[in-house]
Amino acid sequence: MKPFVLGYMVNIRLGGKKLFLSIIIPTYNRSSLLEKSLKYITEQIIIVDVSFEVIIVDDGSSDNTKDVFEKYKKKVSHIKYIFRERDDLSGRARARNAGIEASQGLWITFLDCGVLIPNDFVGNIYSITKERGEKLVVYHSVLGMYVEPEKDDVSVIDCVSPTNFKKITEELSGIPEWIDRRAGLFEMTNNELSNLSAPWSIGWTAALTTSNYLLKKIGGFDDAFLGWGAEDTDMCYRLFKEGALFIADQASTCLHIPHLSSSESSNEKTLSNARNELMLHRKQYSFDTELYLYYPGPYYSQALSKYNNLVLQHIIPRYKTKLFECINQIISNSSRVATIGIDNFAFINQLNTATDIFVQNKNTFNYLGVRFPDKNIVYLLGVNTPFLDKYFDAIIVSDYFRIFSEKILKDFIQELLRISKRLFFIYTESFSSVLKKVENASWIEYENLIIITQENNINVVEIEENNKSKIFEIINNI
């Protein structure tokens, strides 16, 4: 079928047929950027039976955003303008939800205001989605997301046009300042992002496509996320939990126009993002979201994969039965006891007083749930948990704690002191993990543990020694 350029009489909805795609653009006082985005949308080269709409969600702008809509409603057959009054609850999540609610497309593309798309963008989405099911999520490559206009050369933007767009973006993809930071993961997986442990952690709605069906099934965005950051990560995590298939699209790379940040300072954005990431975790209380608090997005899949693939009996000492007899005796009067860093059947079998088992491996979580139906198997690390203060009578932690970074270990100790009445660490002085021997990885020694605890006004008290493994009680002095 002969392609054509979208103009006054194109993109006609025939016979009440449902639109193929809805492009949702949230905006706030960015009229000049919005106009540039719309200009590139009107240059789409598509086949005649692929219809789409554009939905502009104005989140309370005081500039001439509506005038831009009025100008382009003559150029785009299906375009909607939604205005929301600005208030304390205004934000990216609520704006995008308004777009979802108004959408008629089978598929939805979220596009940030100021992102330019190539003229084959809609056609490429059509090609991708017709071969995949409705649980597909597409991350479109976006150049220029981290360019700093006050520091970097952005003169190329003055030269780019719909006709040379492909050539310019190909050149920019070879310039370090302009590349999509996710590009390495796209290439490593051959664009099949579901092969990553956490494809949700790199979901940016600067340019993202998924099905209307799937979005509405998960309830869209959570508009409790205010300020900057994590609302799209939260949405992608829920898509992931729903069984979505994640892929990357590098065939129709987009371009983010570098511009000065809004009134939100860099520090404000950092704090807002940290608050929102913590809220994401507290909605889920999963090991996946708990560990995410400590690692940057593009690297996170590698970090999570390491933990998910650890078999703890291979990296901690081969504890003897007498050690577990000693522990059982120490906590014999405790009714609720948790263990962390012990996922071996034989070890758990010997710790007959344990009621709750924390694990960091999903398969182990399932396996232990079958083997120990009377115990509560918890998929958590232990640095940010849903348990009430002093919920556990005691918590036992194996030498596993020694692979943590100092930052994680500090938070880990503080949280366990909060949720337990007594906290015990097993420390095997003569043991050096294979992680240290083979990978030269971090392995906390006794001296480091003492320094970390003293900095937080915490005591480490040796209460037992058995078969070269010491048992310490960690006591909060406050």
TORZA-369045 format. One record per residue (C-alpha): residue number from 1; x, y, z; residue in one letter. Coordinates in steps of 0.05 Angstrom, whole numbers, always signed. Example, Ala and Ser with C-alpha at 12.3 -4.5 7.8 and 13.67 -1.06 7.14 Angstrom:
2
+------+--------+--------+--------+------+
| resi |      X |      Y |      Z | resn |
+------+--------+--------+--------+------+
|    1 |   +246 |    -90 |   +156 |    A |
|    2 |   +273 |    -21 |   +143 |    S |
+------+--------+--------+--------+------+
//
This chain:
478
+------+--------+--------+--------+------+
| resi |      X |      Y |      Z | resn |
+------+--------+--------+--------+------+
|    1 |     +0 |     +0 |     +0 |    M |
|    2 |    +28 |    +68 |    -20 |    K |
|    3 |    +50 |   +111 |    +39 |    P |
|    4 |    +31 |   +184 |    +46 |    F |
|    5 |    +47 |   +243 |    +90 |    V |
|    6 |     -4 |   +262 |   +144 |    L |
|    7 |    -40 |   +326 |   +124 |    G |
|    8 |   -109 |   +358 |   +125 |    Y |
|    9 |   -149 |   +299 |    +99 |    M |
|   10 |   -108 |   +240 |   +123 |    V |
|   11 |   -115 |   +195 |   +183 |    N |
|   12 |   -191 |   +189 |   +172 |    I |
|   13 |   -228 |   +142 |   +218 |    R |
|   14 |   -269 |    +97 |   +172 |    L |
|   15 |   -334 |    +63 |   +190 |    G |
|   16 |   -327 |    +75 |   +265 |    G |
|   17 |   -263 |    +33 |   +267 |    K |
|   18 |   -225 |    +41 |   +331 |    K |
|   19 |   -163 |    +83 |   +327 |    L |
|   20 |    -97 |    +46 |   +325 |    F |
|   21 |    -57 |    +93 |   +369 |    L |
|   22 |    -65 |   +149 |   +419 |    S |
|   23 |     -5 |   +194 |   +430 |    I |
|   24 |    -10 |   +228 |   +499 |    I |
|   25 |    +31 |   +290 |   +512 |    I |
|   26 |    +27 |   +320 |   +582 |    P |
|   27 |    +52 |   +393 |   +585 |    T |
|   28 |    +60 |   +451 |   +632 |    Y |
|   29 |    +83 |   +519 |   +608 |    N |
|   30 |   +123 |   +488 |   +550 |    R |
|   31 |    +85 |   +516 |   +490 |    S |
|   32 |   +147 |   +524 |   +446 |    S |
|   33 |   +169 |   +453 |   +459 |    L |
|   34 |    +99 |   +427 |   +449 |    L |
|   35 |    +96 |   +461 |   +381 |    E |
|   36 |   +160 |   +427 |   +359 |    K |
|   37 |   +134 |   +359 |   +381 |    S |
|   38 |    +69 |   +369 |   +343 |    L |
|   39 |   +106 |   +391 |   +280 |    K |
|   40 |   +142 |   +324 |   +276 |    Y |
|   41 |    +78 |   +286 |   +291 |    I |
|   42 |    +45 |   +318 |   +230 |    T |
|   43 |   +102 |   +293 |   +186 |    E |
|   44 |    +86 |   +219 |   +197 |    Q |
|   45 |    +90 |   +174 |   +136 |    I |
|   46 |    +40 |   +119 |   +148 |    I |
|   47 |     -4 |    +69 |   +113 |    I |
|   48 |    -76 |    +88 |   +102 |    V |
|   49 |   -109 |    +41 |   +152 |    D |
|   50 |    -66 |    +62 |   +211 |    V |
|   51 |   -103 |   +118 |   +246 |    S |
|   52 |    -80 |   +155 |   +308 |    F |
|   53 |    -99 |   +212 |   +353 |    E |
|   54 |    -60 |   +263 |   +393 |    V |
|   55 |    -82 |   +281 |   +464 |    I |
|   56 |    -51 |   +343 |   +495 |    I |
|   57 |    -61 |   +346 |   +571 |    V |
|   58 |    -48 |   +416 |   +595 |    D |
|   59 |    -33 |   +412 |   +669 |    D |
|   60 |    -53 |   +483 |   +685 |    G |
|   61 |     -7 |   +523 |   +639 |    S |
|   62 |     -8 |   +599 |   +642 |    S |
|   63 |    +27 |   +608 |   +574 |    D |
|   64 |     -2 |   +602 |   +503 |    N |
|   65 |     -6 |   +526 |   +503 |    T |
|   66 |    -79 |   +527 |   +481 |    K |
|   67 |    -61 |   +572 |   +422 |    D |
|   68 |    -13 |   +518 |   +399 |    V |
|   69 |    -69 |   +467 |   +401 |    F |
|   70 |   -114 |   +514 |   +362 |    E |
|   71 |    -61 |   +520 |   +309 |    K |
|   72 |    -50 |   +445 |   +302 |    Y |
|   73 |   -122 |   +423 |   +306 |    K |
|   74 |   -126 |   +445 |   +233 |    K |
|   75 |    -68 |   +400 |   +215 |    K |
|   76 |    -83 |   +337 |   +254 |    V |
|   77 |   -149 |   +301 |   +241 |    S |
|   78 |   -155 |   +272 |   +311 |    H |
|   79 |   -128 |   +318 |   +365 |    I |
|   80 |   -156 |   +333 |   +434 |    K |
|   81 |   -139 |   +385 |   +485 |    Y |
|   82 |   -152 |   +373 |   +560 |    I |
|   83 |   -140 |   +429 |   +610 |    F |
|   84 |   -133 |   +415 |   +684 |    R |
|   85 |   -131 |   +471 |   +735 |    E |
|   86 |    -65 |   +474 |   +772 |    R |
|   87 |    -69 |   +453 |   +845 |    D |
|   88 |    -28 |   +417 |   +898 |    D |
|   89 |    -44 |   +350 |   +867 |    L |
|   90 |    -22 |   +368 |   +797 |    S |
|   91 |    +32 |   +323 |   +768 |    G |
|   92 |    +56 |   +280 |   +711 |    R |
|   93 |    +18 |   +218 |   +735 |    A |
|   94 |    -50 |   +253 |   +740 |    R |
|   95 |    -40 |   +287 |   +672 |    A |
|   96 |    -24 |   +222 |   +637 |    R |
|   97 |    -83 |   +188 |   +670 |    N |
|   98 |   -128 |   +242 |   +641 |    A |
|   99 |   -100 |   +225 |   +573 |    G |
|  100 |   -112 |   +151 |   +583 |    I |
|  101 |   -184 |   +163 |   +604 |    E |
|  102 |   -196 |   +204 |   +540 |    A |
|  103 |   -159 |   +157 |   +494 |    S |
|  104 |   -192 |   +115 |   +439 |    Q |
|  105 |   -130 |    +80 |   +412 |    G |
|  106 |   -116 |     +6 |   +418 |    L |
|  107 |    -45 |    +26 |   +435 |    W |
|  108 |    -20 |    +86 |   +474 |    I |
|  109 |    +46 |   +123 |   +466 |    T |
|  110 |    +68 |   +170 |   +521 |    F |
|  111 |   +111 |   +226 |   +493 |    L |
|  112 |   +143 |   +280 |   +535 |    D |
|  113 |   +133 |   +351 |   +512 |    C |
|  114 |   +195 |   +369 |   +472 |    G |
|  115 |   +209 |   +299 |   +446 |    V |
|  116 |   +213 |   +295 |   +370 |    L |
|  117 |   +196 |   +232 |   +332 |    I |
|  118 |   +219 |   +208 |   +263 |    P |
|  119 |   +169 |   +205 |   +206 |    N |
|  120 |   +165 |   +129 |   +210 |    D |
|  121 |   +149 |   +128 |   +284 |    F |
|  122 |    +75 |   +109 |   +281 |    V |
|  123 |    +87 |    +61 |   +223 |    G |
|  124 |   +143 |    +27 |   +263 |    N |
|  125 |    +97 |    +19 |   +323 |    I |
|  126 |    +47 |    -14 |   +277 |    Y |
|  127 |    +99 |    -62 |   +251 |    S |
|  128 |   +122 |    -81 |   +321 |    I |
|  129 |    +54 |    -90 |   +353 |    T |
|  130 |    +22 |   -131 |   +298 |    K |
|  131 |    +72 |   -186 |   +313 |    E |
|  132 |    +64 |   -185 |   +388 |    R |
|  133 |     +8 |   -192 |   +438 |    G |
|  134 |    -28 |   -138 |   +477 |    E |
|  135 |    +18 |   -147 |   +536 |    K |
|  136 |    +75 |   -112 |   +499 |    L |
|  137 |   +113 |    -53 |   +527 |    V |
|  138 |   +160 |    -15 |   +480 |    V |
|  139 |   +216 |    +30 |   +505 |    Y |
|  140 |   +233 |    +77 |   +447 |    H |
|  141 |   +306 |   +100 |   +445 |    S |
|  142 |   +311 |   +174 |   +464 |    V |
|  143 |   +373 |   +215 |   +450 |    L |
|  144 |   +390 |   +279 |   +489 |    G |
|  145 |   +356 |   +263 |   +555 |    M |
|  146 |   +418 |   +282 |   +595 |    Y |
|  147 |   +447 |   +337 |   +552 |    V |
|  148 |   +460 |   +402 |   +592 |    E |
|  149 |   +446 |   +461 |   +546 |    P |
|  150 |   +486 |   +508 |   +590 |    E |
|  151 |   +548 |   +463 |   +584 |    K |
|  152 |   +542 |   +420 |   +521 |    D |
|  153 |   +540 |   +439 |   +448 |    D |
|  154 |   +467 |   +437 |   +426 |    V |
|  155 |   +474 |   +475 |   +361 |    S |
|  156 |   +453 |   +413 |   +322 |    V |
|  157 |   +381 |   +426 |   +344 |    I |
|  158 |   +379 |   +488 |   +300 |    D |
|  159 |   +395 |   +444 |   +240 |    C |
|  160 |   +349 |   +385 |   +251 |    V |
|  161 |   +285 |   +378 |   +209 |    S |
|  162 |   +236 |   +323 |   +191 |    P |
|  163 |   +275 |   +310 |   +127 |    T |
|  164 |   +344 |   +302 |   +158 |    N |
|  165 |   +320 |   +274 |   +225 |    F |
|  166 |   +346 |   +203 |   +214 |    K |
|  167 |   +414 |   +228 |   +192 |    K |
|  168 |   +421 |   +275 |   +251 |    I |
|  169 |   +400 |   +223 |   +303 |    T |
|  170 |   +447 |   +172 |   +273 |    E |
|  171 |   +504 |   +221 |   +282 |    E |
|  172 |   +483 |   +240 |   +353 |    L |
|  173 |   +480 |   +167 |   +374 |    S |
|  174 |   +556 |   +167 |   +367 |    G |
|  175 |   +566 |   +227 |   +413 |    I |
|  176 |   +572 |   +209 |   +487 |    P |
|  177 |   +532 |   +268 |   +514 |    E |
|  178 |   +472 |   +250 |   +471 |    W |
|  179 |   +465 |   +175 |   +477 |    I |
|  180 |   +408 |   +139 |   +511 |    D |
|  181 |   +438 |   +112 |   +575 |    R |
|  182 |   +399 |    +48 |   +565 |    R |
|  183 |   +431 |    +34 |   +498 |    A |
|  184 |   +480 |    -17 |   +525 |    G |
|  185 |   +423 |    -57 |   +555 |    L |
|  186 |   +384 |    -52 |   +490 |    F |
|  187 |   +443 |    -79 |   +451 |    E |
|  188 |   +462 |   -132 |   +502 |    M |
|  189 |   +392 |   -163 |   +501 |    T |
|  190 |   +383 |   -152 |   +426 |    N |
|  191 |   +324 |   -108 |   +446 |    N |
|  192 |   +290 |   -165 |   +484 |    E |
|  193 |   +288 |   -129 |   +551 |    L |
|  194 |   +247 |   -182 |   +586 |    S |
|  195 |   +313 |   -221 |   +590 |    N |
|  196 |   +335 |   -171 |   +643 |    L |
|  197 |   +320 |   -183 |   +717 |    S |
|  198 |   +287 |   -115 |   +723 |    A |
|  199 |   +265 |    -86 |   +656 |    P |
|  200 |   +216 |    -42 |   +694 |    W |
|  201 |   +274 |     -3 |   +725 |    S |
|  202 |   +291 |    +31 |   +659 |    I |
|  203 |   +220 |    +50 |   +638 |    G |
|  204 |   +219 |   +123 |   +617 |    W |
|  205 |   +154 |   +153 |   +593 |    T |
|  206 |   +192 |   +204 |   +551 |    A |
|  207 |   +174 |   +156 |   +495 |    A |
|  208 |   +139 |    +92 |   +514 |    L |
|  209 |    +84 |    +51 |   +481 |    T |
|  210 |    +39 |     -2 |   +511 |    T |
|  211 |    -32 |    -26 |   +501 |    S |
|  212 |    -93 |    +11 |   +525 |    N |
|  213 |   -119 |    -55 |   +552 |    Y |
|  214 |    -58 |    -67 |   +595 |    L |
|  215 |    -56 |     +4 |   +622 |    L |
|  216 |   -128 |     +2 |   +643 |    K |
|  217 |   -119 |    -67 |   +674 |    K |
|  218 |    -65 |    -40 |   +721 |    I |
|  219 |   -103 |    +24 |   +734 |    G |
|  220 |    -57 |    +71 |   +697 |    G |
|  221 |     -9 |   +115 |   +736 |    F |
|  222 |    -12 |   +123 |   +811 |    D |
|  223 |    -27 |   +198 |   +819 |    D |
|  224 |     -3 |   +196 |   +891 |    A |
|  225 |    +66 |   +205 |   +860 |    F |
|  226 |    +77 |   +280 |   +863 |    L |
|  227 |   +138 |   +321 |   +844 |    G |
|  228 |   +191 |   +291 |   +800 |    W |
|  229 |   +209 |   +219 |   +789 |    G |
|  230 |   +189 |   +146 |   +797 |    A |
|  231 |   +116 |   +150 |   +773 |    E |
|  232 |   +136 |   +117 |   +708 |    D |
|  233 |   +180 |    +66 |   +743 |    T |
|  234 |   +121 |    +48 |   +788 |    D |
|  235 |    +76 |    +40 |   +728 |    M |
|  236 |   +127 |     -4 |   +692 |    C |
|  237 |   +136 |    -47 |   +754 |    Y |
|  238 |    +62 |    -60 |   +757 |    R |
|  239 |    +63 |    -77 |   +682 |    L |
|  240 |   +120 |   -125 |   +698 |    F |
|  241 |    +80 |   -158 |   +753 |    K |
|  242 |    +22 |   -165 |   +704 |    E |
|  243 |    +67 |   -207 |   +658 |    G |
|  244 |    +83 |   -154 |   +606 |    A |
|  245 |   +134 |   -167 |   +551 |    L |
|  246 |   +186 |   -111 |   +548 |    F |
|  247 |   +225 |    -94 |   +485 |    I |
|  248 |   +267 |    -36 |   +460 |    A |
|  249 |   +256 |     +2 |   +396 |    D |
|  250 |   +319 |    +30 |   +365 |    Q |
|  251 |   +292 |    +31 |   +294 |    A |
|  252 |   +255 |    +97 |   +303 |    S |
|  253 |   +299 |   +134 |   +353 |    T |
|  254 |   +269 |   +198 |   +383 |    C |
|  255 |   +304 |   +263 |   +401 |    L |
|  256 |   +294 |   +301 |   +466 |    H |
|  257 |   +305 |   +376 |   +456 |    I |
|  258 |   +354 |   +398 |   +510 |    P |
|  259 |   +325 |   +454 |   +552 |    H |
|  260 |   +336 |   +486 |   +619 |    L |
|  261 |   +300 |   +452 |   +676 |    S |
|  262 |   +236 |   +479 |   +704 |    S |
|  263 |   +230 |   +513 |   +771 |    S |
|  264 |   +249 |   +448 |   +804 |    E |
|  265 |   +323 |   +451 |   +822 |    S |
|  266 |   +369 |   +391 |   +813 |    S |
|  267 |   +371 |   +381 |   +888 |    N |
|  268 |   +295 |   +384 |   +892 |    E |
|  269 |   +289 |   +332 |   +837 |    K |
|  270 |   +338 |   +287 |   +873 |    T |
|  271 |   +299 |   +291 |   +938 |    L |
|  272 |   +232 |   +282 |   +903 |    S |
|  273 |   +257 |   +222 |   +865 |    N |
|  274 |   +284 |   +190 |   +929 |    A |
|  275 |   +217 |   +201 |   +964 |    R |
|  276 |   +179 |   +171 |   +905 |    N |
|  277 |   +224 |   +111 |   +899 |    E |
|  278 |   +213 |    +97 |   +973 |    L |
|  279 |   +138 |   +103 |   +962 |    M |
|  280 |   +144 |    +54 |   +903 |    L |
|  281 |   +177 |     +4 |   +950 |    H |
|  282 |   +127 |    +14 |  +1006 |    R |
|  283 |    +71 |     -2 |   +958 |    K |
|  284 |   +102 |    -69 |   +943 |    Q |
|  285 |   +149 |    -89 |  +1000 |    Y |
|  286 |   +186 |   -135 |   +954 |    S |
|  287 |   +261 |   -151 |   +950 |    F |
|  288 |   +260 |   -123 |   +879 |    D |
|  289 |   +237 |    -54 |   +900 |    T |
|  290 |   +276 |    -55 |   +966 |    E |
|  291 |   +344 |    -66 |   +933 |    L |
|  292 |   +326 |    -15 |   +878 |    Y |
|  293 |   +333 |    +41 |   +929 |    L |
|  294 |   +408 |    +30 |   +929 |    Y |
|  295 |   +424 |    +24 |   +854 |    Y |
|  296 |   +416 |    +71 |   +794 |    P |
|  297 |   +365 |    +48 |   +742 |    G |
|  298 |   +407 |    +24 |   +682 |    P |
|  299 |   +454 |    -16 |   +728 |    Y |
|  300 |   +400 |    -45 |   +772 |    Y |
|  301 |   +384 |   -107 |   +731 |    S |
|  302 |   +455 |   -130 |   +740 |    Q |
|  303 |   +454 |   -118 |   +815 |    A |
|  304 |   +387 |   -153 |   +824 |    L |
|  305 |   +410 |   -212 |   +781 |    S |
|  306 |   +470 |   -222 |   +826 |    K |
|  307 |   +426 |   -228 |   +888 |    Y |
|  308 |   +372 |   -269 |   +854 |    N |
|  309 |   +424 |   -320 |   +831 |    N |
|  310 |   +461 |   -327 |   +896 |    L |
|  311 |   +455 |   -394 |   +930 |    V |
|  312 |   +474 |   -374 |  +1000 |    L |
|  313 |   +503 |   -441 |  +1021 |    Q |
|  314 |   +558 |   -429 |   +969 |    H |
|  315 |   +580 |   -361 |   +998 |    I |
|  316 |   +571 |   -371 |  +1073 |    I |
|  317 |   +606 |   -420 |  +1119 |    P |
|  318 |   +585 |   -493 |  +1125 |    R |
|  319 |   +554 |   -486 |  +1193 |    Y |
|  320 |   +552 |   -546 |  +1240 |    K |
|  321 |   +493 |   -575 |  +1276 |    T |
|  322 |   +522 |   -554 |  +1343 |    K |
|  323 |   +518 |   -481 |  +1322 |    L |
|  324 |   +444 |   -486 |  +1309 |    F |
|  325 |   +434 |   -522 |  +1375 |    E |
|  326 |   +469 |   -464 |  +1408 |    C |
|  327 |   +424 |   -413 |  +1373 |    I |
|  328 |   +361 |   -453 |  +1389 |    N |
|  329 |   +381 |   -452 |  +1462 |    Q |
|  330 |   +393 |   -377 |  +1463 |    I |
|  331 |   +324 |   -361 |  +1432 |    I |
|  332 |   +286 |   -419 |  +1464 |    S |
|  333 |   +236 |   -373 |  +1497 |    N |
|  334 |   +221 |   -334 |  +1434 |    S |
|  335 |   +155 |   -345 |  +1398 |    S |
|  336 |   +169 |   -307 |  +1333 |    R |
|  337 |   +239 |   -313 |  +1304 |    V |
|  338 |   +263 |   -291 |  +1235 |    A |
|  339 |   +325 |   -313 |  +1199 |    T |
|  340 |   +362 |   -274 |  +1145 |    I |
|  341 |   +416 |   -303 |  +1101 |    G |
|  342 |   +397 |   -376 |  +1113 |    I |
|  343 |   +361 |   -408 |  +1054 |    D |
|  344 |   +388 |   -479 |  +1058 |    N |
|  345 |   +337 |   -533 |  +1075 |    F |
|  346 |   +384 |   -569 |  +1124 |    A |
|  347 |   +401 |   -504 |  +1161 |    F |
|  348 |   +328 |   -483 |  +1167 |    I |
|  349 |   +310 |   -553 |  +1189 |    N |
|  350 |   +359 |   -547 |  +1246 |    Q |
|  351 |   +334 |   -478 |  +1266 |    L |
|  352 |   +268 |   -506 |  +1290 |    N |
|  353 |   +251 |   -443 |  +1329 |    T |
|  354 |   +249 |   -399 |  +1266 |    A |
|  355 |   +180 |   -377 |  +1244 |    T |
|  356 |   +198 |   -328 |  +1188 |    D |
|  357 |   +251 |   -337 |  +1134 |    I |
|  358 |   +276 |   -278 |  +1093 |    F |
|  359 |   +302 |   -298 |  +1023 |    V |
|  360 |   +329 |   -260 |   +963 |    Q |
|  361 |   +318 |   -312 |   +909 |    N |
|  362 |   +249 |   -320 |   +877 |    K |
|  363 |   +257 |   -394 |   +862 |    N |
|  364 |   +282 |   -407 |   +933 |    T |
|  365 |   +222 |   -368 |   +958 |    F |
|  366 |   +176 |   -416 |   +921 |    N |
|  367 |   +215 |   -478 |   +940 |    Y |
|  368 |   +218 |   -462 |  +1015 |    L |
|  369 |   +144 |   -445 |  +1015 |    G |
|  370 |   +130 |   -517 |   +994 |    V |
|  371 |   +181 |   -549 |  +1041 |    R |
|  372 |   +162 |   -507 |  +1102 |    F |
|  373 |    +87 |   -493 |  +1096 |    P |
|  374 |    +84 |   -476 |  +1170 |    D |
|  375 |   +135 |   -419 |  +1164 |    K |
|  376 |   +127 |   -350 |  +1134 |    N |
|  377 |   +174 |   -343 |  +1075 |    I |
|  378 |   +188 |   -270 |  +1061 |    V |
|  379 |   +218 |   -242 |   +996 |    Y |
|  380 |   +255 |   -184 |  +1028 |    L |
|  381 |   +326 |   -161 |  +1042 |    L |
|  382 |   +310 |   -130 |  +1109 |    G |
|  383 |   +329 |    -56 |  +1101 |    V |
|  384 |   +258 |    -30 |  +1094 |    N |
|  385 |   +203 |    -76 |  +1118 |    T |
|  386 |   +128 |    -71 |  +1134 |    P |
|  387 |   +134 |   -101 |  +1203 |    F |
|  388 |   +114 |    -64 |  +1266 |    L |
|  389 |   +165 |    -42 |  +1318 |    D |
|  390 |   +191 |   -102 |  +1359 |    K |
|  391 |   +148 |   -149 |  +1317 |    Y |
|  392 |   +199 |   -206 |  +1324 |    F |
|  393 |   +224 |   -233 |  +1390 |    D |
|  394 |   +291 |   -247 |  +1355 |    A |
|  395 |   +324 |   -243 |  +1287 |    I |
|  396 |   +384 |   -287 |  +1268 |    I |
|  397 |   +430 |   -262 |  +1212 |    V |
|  398 |   +482 |   -307 |  +1180 |    S |
|  399 |   +550 |   -285 |  +1153 |    D |
|  400 |   +510 |   -265 |  +1092 |    Y |
|  401 |   +509 |   -194 |  +1119 |    F |
|  402 |   +583 |   -188 |  +1103 |    R |
|  403 |   +571 |   -181 |  +1028 |    I |
|  404 |   +531 |   -117 |  +1038 |    F |
|  405 |   +559 |    -48 |  +1024 |    S |
|  406 |   +569 |     -5 |  +1085 |    E |
|  407 |   +510 |    +39 |  +1066 |    K |
|  408 |   +463 |    -22 |  +1061 |    I |
|  409 |   +491 |    -52 |  +1125 |    L |
|  410 |   +479 |    +11 |  +1165 |    K |
|  411 |   +406 |    +14 |  +1142 |    D |
|  412 |   +400 |    -61 |  +1151 |    F |
|  413 |   +422 |    -60 |  +1224 |    I |
|  414 |   +378 |     +0 |  +1241 |    Q |
|  415 |   +316 |    -32 |  +1210 |    E |
|  416 |   +327 |    -99 |  +1244 |    L |
|  417 |   +336 |    -65 |  +1311 |    L |
|  418 |   +270 |    -30 |  +1300 |    R |
|  419 |   +230 |    -93 |  +1284 |    I |
|  420 |   +263 |   -141 |  +1333 |    S |
|  421 |   +270 |   -145 |  +1408 |    K |
|  422 |   +337 |   -181 |  +1402 |    R |
|  423 |   +384 |   -182 |  +1342 |    L |
|  424 |   +438 |   -235 |  +1332 |    F |
|  425 |   +493 |   -239 |  +1279 |    F |
|  426 |   +533 |   -302 |  +1264 |    I |
|  427 |   +605 |   -283 |  +1249 |    Y |
|  428 |   +656 |   -335 |  +1226 |    T |
|  429 |   +724 |   -303 |  +1234 |    E |
|  430 |   +766 |   -352 |  +1195 |    S |
|  431 |   +719 |   -355 |  +1135 |    F |
|  432 |   +730 |   -314 |  +1072 |    S |
|  433 |   +675 |   -321 |  +1021 |    S |
|  434 |   +687 |   -344 |   +950 |    V |
|  435 |   +660 |   -275 |   +930 |    L |
|  436 |   +722 |   -243 |   +960 |    K |
|  437 |   +770 |   -296 |   +936 |    K |
|  438 |   +746 |   -300 |   +864 |    V |
|  439 |   +714 |   -233 |   +851 |    E |
|  440 |   +752 |   -190 |   +902 |    N |
|  441 |   +683 |   -168 |   +924 |    A |
|  442 |   +666 |   -131 |   +988 |    S |
|  443 |   +668 |   -176 |  +1050 |    W |
|  444 |   +656 |   -141 |  +1117 |    I |
|  445 |   +708 |   -159 |  +1170 |    E |
|  446 |   +698 |   -154 |  +1245 |    Y |
|  447 |   +735 |    -87 |  +1249 |    E |
|  448 |   +689 |    -57 |  +1197 |    N |
|  449 |   +627 |    -82 |  +1233 |    L |
|  450 |   +650 |    -50 |  +1298 |    I |
|  451 |   +664 |    +17 |  +1264 |    I |
|  452 |   +596 |    +17 |  +1230 |    I |
|  453 |   +559 |     +1 |  +1294 |    T |
|  454 |   +598 |    +50 |  +1337 |    Q |
|  455 |   +582 |   +105 |  +1288 |    E |
|  456 |   +509 |    +91 |  +1301 |    N |
|  457 |   +516 |    +84 |  +1377 |    N |
|  458 |   +505 |     +9 |  +1374 |    I |
|  459 |   +542 |    -45 |  +1414 |    N |
|  460 |   +565 |   -112 |  +1387 |    V |
|  461 |   +568 |   -162 |  +1445 |    V |
|  462 |   +596 |   -232 |  +1437 |    E |
|  463 |   +551 |   -281 |  +1473 |    I |
|  464 |   +573 |   -349 |  +1446 |    E |
|  465 |   +628 |   -382 |  +1406 |    E |
|  466 |   +619 |   -450 |  +1374 |    N |
|  467 |   +659 |   -486 |  +1320 |    N |
|  468 |   +696 |   -421 |  +1300 |    K |
|  469 |   +630 |   -385 |  +1289 |    S |
|  470 |   +615 |   -330 |  +1339 |    K |
|  471 |   +546 |   -306 |  +1357 |    I |
|  472 |   +541 |   -232 |  +1371 |    F |
|  473 |   +482 |   -194 |  +1398 |    E |
|  474 |   +472 |   -125 |  +1368 |    I |
|  475 |   +446 |    -77 |  +1420 |    I |
|  476 |   +420 |     -6 |  +1408 |    N |
|  477 |   +444 |    +41 |  +1462 |    N |
|  478 |   +391 |    +93 |  +1448 |    I |
+------+--------+--------+--------+------+
//
